[in-house]
């Protein structure tokens, strides 16, 4: 596979971890976790300076409560606009357990008119992940197995895992499968509260900031340091992110949302 990333350069700014809340976070009163909502759709614009490059859509499809377990199904779509030097189209699908860890992942990325496909099946009891790659969902070009000893993330599940752990106050490394390889991302949840201006809202939005560093090169050259801002409420919606890709620094910003009863929280003061 020539290209495969953690939901591309447009999502990994939202990667995060931290399994428990810090004492400081508990003392301040942490909003409850109401991250997974069926039918939620978040749409992000990606821009380089004043140039709009593309769009990212994240959907929570449904909750499966069969078999005595709870599994959330989510889908991410990345599409570049018609701009010079950028042609990126990808589809990501994940099944995520109630702990926020990946169960299954399918990533499709368009390359020279064909769709390269990667499928990951996480077999935690067997301490392994099963990998299959192919083209256009019909030809399997390679099968592989990697040993794992801890729960893992895929590119899309990280988006949700980050939201559930936003108020951890921890600095951690997140085990993730990227480009069919085991990698990690260092995230520092600083528990820094503030506000950001959002074009889609006519008021400053109340947010919590974090930053981190990626020790690998993802889709479209995503690598290195990044920072992000999530909504300071029980939905913990990613509002804005900044990161480095091939062409330089890009900004990812929430532009539309569908979530019953939710709007970005207004900053106080």
Secondary structure, DSSP 8 states (H G I E B T S, - for coil): -----SS-TTTGGG----SS--HHHHHH---------TT-EEEEEEEETTEEEEEEEEEEEEEE-GGG--EEEEEEEEEE-SBTTB--EEEEEEEEETTS-EEEEEEEEEETTEEEEEEEEEETTTTEEEEEEEETTTEEEEEEEEE-SS--B-TTHHHHHHHHTGGG--EEEEEEEETTEEEEEEEEEEEEEEEE--TTSSS-EEEEEEEEEESS--GGG-EEEEEEEEESSSS--EEEEEEEETTEEEEEEEEEEE-TT----B---
